[in-house]
Amino acid sequence: MSPLRIGIVGARFAAELHATNYRPLLGLRASLAAVCSRTRGEAERFAERHAIPRVFTDYQALVASPDVDVVDICATTDRHHEIAIAAARAGKHVIVEKPLTGAFCEATEPRDVMLATALANADAVLEAVAKAGVTLCYAEDFVYAPPVAKLRRLLDASGGAILELRAEESHSGSHAAYARRWKSAGGGALLRMGSHPVGAVLHLKHWEGVRRRGRPVRVRAVFAEVATLSRLPAVSGLTRHLSTRAEDVEDWSVAVLTFEDGTMATIHSNDITLGGVRNVVTAYLTNAVIQANINPNNTLTVYAPDAAVWGDEYITEKVETKAGWQFPSPDEDWMRGYPQELEDFVGAIRDGREPLSGGLLAREVVEVIYAGYVSAATGRRVELPRP
């Protein structure tokens, strides 16, 4: 079988992560065939860094190219669903970064309308993929992170059952301009960051349900709170080291999920946490506790009184200073699951099978998060339609 020819839409942070972590697969299994960015110079520089032969500035041209088999969508969130639909209709397999889609409108739009819009966008992607008979791969790296993979194996070995899951992604804020506004981001911390921990806990309950009962266990109710803490009058004018520039989106969120079997999950996601990215998942079982520390972890612990000691050496994502005690990850991409994720996606497409992270997870993440927005706006628990 010939290598899968991959076209990447996007040329910034997520695209760089993907292009870098395809490297172990290049040759017999995959090739980077094309890149698309609305800015030609950016696309050309990306192509030069990653030895990509073709450059596009229009994603429609990339998805129509006979030299592309797989469209890897690393564009801004508001473009995910339209590019995925176009790719599927062109007969191309689809890899899409998290979240699958959302509601990209004014922040004043009623939250129940947002929920309906986001689900309509998600369903349109799933319908296009099903009709074309192509594979949809949902790029939720938490699913593939080695600590979470080990959590699954320990869960299986324990013979116990999950009672509660607690998961978090937090840091000091996004540098991306699109993340500041609802119309381009589809929401704030609950969507942009919460999609990781929500995806992780949904995946673990899907996994457990299939292993124990032959079908995924899904969320049946959501209760959530959101806030924009960095803009509170009480903290105005104070010295801060946060990067968040939220305009009409939240920078803090907490959600409580109730699953069909009565078990629970708690999700924290915010842009107000200093000290680098915090990615953790904890499972409380009937007979054990498993804590998966993706970031930070103590594989390597270092100290320097002066940040200049470490020079240009990378420490970890979004840490505000290199001084003091630090936890550098020897291979951050590996610890977060990016090479494992892409290996599964390439294998799934080549073998004609469902990836570990696919359409069911992608849609339910959107459903749960926008139900959370409805809950936060109304102050009530939101029940989800389940058979």
Secondary structure, DSSP 8 states (H G I E B T S, - for coil): ---EEEEEE--SHHHHHHHHHTGGGBTTTEEEEEEE-SSHHHHHHHHHHHT--EEES-HHHHHH-TT-SEEEE-S-GGGHHHHHHHHHHTT-EEEEESS-----S-TTS-HHHHHHHHHHHHHHHHHHHHHHT--EEEE-GGGT-HHHHHHHHHHHHH---EEEEEEEEE-S----GGGG-HHHHSSSHHHHTTHHHHHHHHHHHHHHHHHHHSS---EEEEEEEEE-GGG-GGGTT---------SSS-SEEEEEEEETTS-EEEEEEES---SS-EEEEEEEESS-EEEEEEES-TTS-EEESSGGGGTT----TT-S-SSEEE---TTHHHHHTHHHHHHHHHHHHHHT---SS-HHHHHHHHHHHHHHHHHHHHTS-EE----
